[in-house]
Amino acid sequence: MTTPAPPPSLSDELRDAAFAALGTEHAAIWVYGLVSAFLPPSTAAGVAAASLAHRERRDAVVALLARSGETPPTAAAAYRPPSPVTDAASAAALAVVAEDDVAAAWRAVAERTEPDTGAEWRRLALDAVTAAATTSITWRGLAGETPPVPAFPGDGAAS
């Protein structure tokens, strides 16, 4: 059995974007833990699925970074929401922020991939932007936000 060759080292720009995307994944995982206490029981499956998706993506990023010889940053102990979470609407709004941050960070990763060496990163980034846009539809509805999907998912600064 042959071991696959390690991917080429990352450019500084791609490494920084990947670190930022990993940071948004860490934050999203934390956010879903918080909002689960405020969202109605009918959303439990959606919260669990979103949290799992972010954990799986986090693990994939950590593995890709390690294969490239990079030491991935760890999660913070806690994160500061942009506004207090006090009910289902504010919890859903925070989930929207998390998904929008994820989409913006992964869009930045996609923009920094090279055609000949960045296929794994680009695939992961495009899947992440798509998943964030799709997942945020439910939370936007619960938060009372319109439109349910931004015109250009990932078109914004990650916080």
N, C-alpha and C positions, 0 to 999 in steps of 0.2 A: 504494500500500500504506500502510495506516495503522498507526501504532505504538500498541500498547496503552497505555492510561493507567497511570501508575505507581500502585501500591497506596497507600492512605492511610498516613500515618506510623503507626508502631507505638506502642501505649501503652507506658509504662515497664515495666509488668508483663509484657506479651507480649515486648517486646524482651529483657528480662532472662531470661525463660524460653527464648527462642529462642537466646540466647547460651549458656545452660547446656546446651541440647540439642546445639548445635553442638560444645560442649566434649566431650560424651559421644561424639559421632560421631568426633571427632579421637582420643579415647582408645581407642575400639573398633578403629579402623584400626590403631593402634599395637599393641594387644593381639593382634590376629590375626597380625601379623608375628611377635610373640614366640611365641605358642602353636604356630604352624606348625612350629617346630623340635622340639616335644615330642609332638605328636599323631601317631598312626599314619598311614602313607601312605593308608590307606583313607578318611581324612577330608579329604584334600587338596581334593577338589572342593567339599566343604561349607565349608571354610575360605576358599577362593577366592571362592565365591559370597557368603558373609557379608561378607568384606572389600570386595568390589565393591559390595554393597548399601549399606554404610556410606559408601563413597567417593561413590557417586551421590547419596545423601541429603545428605552434606556439601556437595556441589556445588550441590544444589538450595537448601539453606539459604543458602549464600553468595550465590547469585543473588537470592533473595527479599529478603535483607537489603540487598543493594546497590540493588535497585529501590526499597526503602523509604528509601534515603539513609543507611543504617547501615553502619558499618565493622565487618565481622565480625572477631572475635578469631582469631588464628592458633593453630595447634597448638603444643603444647609440644614440646621436643626429645625428651623421654622422660616416662614416667609411672611411678609407684611402685605395683606390684601390692600388694594387701592382704596377701598371703602369698607366699612363694617359689614359683617354678614350677620343679619338678624332674623331673616325669614327666608322662605322659599325663593322669592323673587330676587333678593340680593345674593343668595347662594347660586342661583342659576346665572345671574349676571357675572359672578366671579368665575364660574365655569367657562363662560363665554370669553372672558379676559384671558384665562389660561389657554384655551384653544386658539384664540387669535395670536397670542404670544408664540405658541408652538408653530403656527402656520408661518408667521413672519420670520422666525429663526430658521426654520427649515427651508424657506424660500431663499434665504441668504446662503444656505449651504448649497442648494441647487445652482445658484448663480456663480458659485466659486469652484465648481467641479470642472475638470478638464475632460474633453471628449475621449481621450485615449486612456486615462487612468482613473476617472471618477465615476465609473458606472455603478458601483455598489452604493456610493454616497448619493448619487443622483437618484437612483431608484428608491432608496430609503427616504430621501427628501421629498420626492414627489408623492410617495405613499403617505408621508406624514402630513403634507399640506392638504391632500385630499381627505384624509381621515379627520383632520381638525375641522375642515369646512363642513363635513358631513355631521360630525358629532355636535358641532355648535348649533345646528338647526334646532335640536330639541331644547337646548338651554336658552337660546334666543326666544323661542316661543314662551317658555316658562317665565322668562324675565320681562316679557312684553316688548321685546325689541323687534323692529322691522327695518329693513327686510330680513327674512330669516337667514339669508346667506349674503355676505358681502359681495359686491360686484367682482372684486379681485381678491380672493382669499390669500392671506399672507402679505397683502400690500399695506404694510404699516410697521411701525417700529416695535420690536419686542421690548417689553419692559423688564 
